[in-house]
Amino acid sequence: MDGTTGVAEEGGTSVEAQPGYTELLSGSYSAVLGALRECTDCGLEPSARALREHAHLSPVEIALFFTSVVLWTELRRALSAHVFEPFAWWCRLQPKDVAKMPESAWKFAFYTVSWSYSTYLLFFSNYTFFQDPPSVFYNWKSGMSVPTDIAIAYLIQGSFYGHSIYATLYMDAWRKDSKVMLFHHVITLALITFSYAFRYHNIGILVLFLHDINDIQLEFTKLNVYFKNRGGSYYLLNDILSNMGSVSFSITWFWFRLYWFPLKVLYASCITSLQSVPNIPFYFFFNTLLFALLVMNIYWFLFIVLFVVKVITGQMKEVTDVREYEEDDKLHKAKRDDNGHQGSGEGKHVQNGINKKKHL
């Protein structure tokens, strides 16, 4: 899927044509070598000096971040206990699905809102970062002001990923990729925090837009898996929706995270950033984190390929999460007492083969 670079006219302004993988690899190699030769903040002392000069975070912003982390956590607890779980019991889901449904409902709701807001910023406002990714670094200045609409997006996303680090450890079901997921949340939070502090917020909005859509489709698919068997009956509509969701999830994962993300975000951050801002601060730090994000996207794509192979070869007859431990069904079986409450199996999941009580 190699393209050709050049300049296209869009709306009367010059827009650089999207590159291909070959141009990304060759251009990144040349850009990195050139940046190494001219690096002005390489080493501990220059890096510390660059951090002091270019990173800008106010005490109010830090306080808002930590306050929002707590609010997300408490909001999830409240919704899970008083909305999602009672609704799951009301729908007569299987006990093992009642234990997992609140997590998917929470994430589905959040990512739908967050991706919708990113979509609004990129396609229904004056920003042209998606159509012209190199523009994310045009007119960059150290300590420049962050537009309010983008600052709101950063507060929402940054605090949510701060909450997600805690949630992965103490609230979510433990899966085969949970350690990678935890690392992903740390990387993402670092990218959000430092890109805001260094005023690389424009490219940050593009990164969030390209990643959140897959989380919507994943949780939508899982919710329909949980709801297709309820009350002792099978519901064909939910089965069809789960199959449709898994297909769209697989396609958009490749298109958004393995095609657009490297060719739009990585090309802009690794190559054109140096053209707009020579000796751009913390060039290697940010690009290392972004490439680490790409590696994790490839890692999770292998789970998608595994799922497709199992379906094609007949090893899997219905949509399931291949990241789940096989013994989860036994460990998540929760018995209800005569009053309709869940028994002692409620809220437990597996971490490295050990039952761990969820803090819900």
Secondary structure, 3 states (H helix, E strand, C coil): CCCCCCEEEECCEEEECCCCHHHHHHHHHHHHHHHHHHCCCCCHHHHHHHHHHHCCCCHHHHHHHHHHHHHHHHHHHHHHHHHHHHHHHHCCECHHHHHHHHHHHHHHHHHHHHHHHHHHHHHCCCCCCCCCHHHHHCCCCCCCCCCHHHHHHHHHHHHHHHHHHHHHHHCCCCCCCHHHHHHHHHHHHHHHHHHHHCCCHHHHHHHHHHHHHHHHHHHHHHHHHHHCEECCEECHHHHHHHHHHHHHHHHHHHHHHHHHHHHHHHHHHHHHHHHHCCCCCCHHHHHHHHHHHHHHHHHHHHHHHHHHHHHHCCCCCCCCCCCCCCCHHHHCCCCECCCCCECCCCCEEEECCEEEECCC
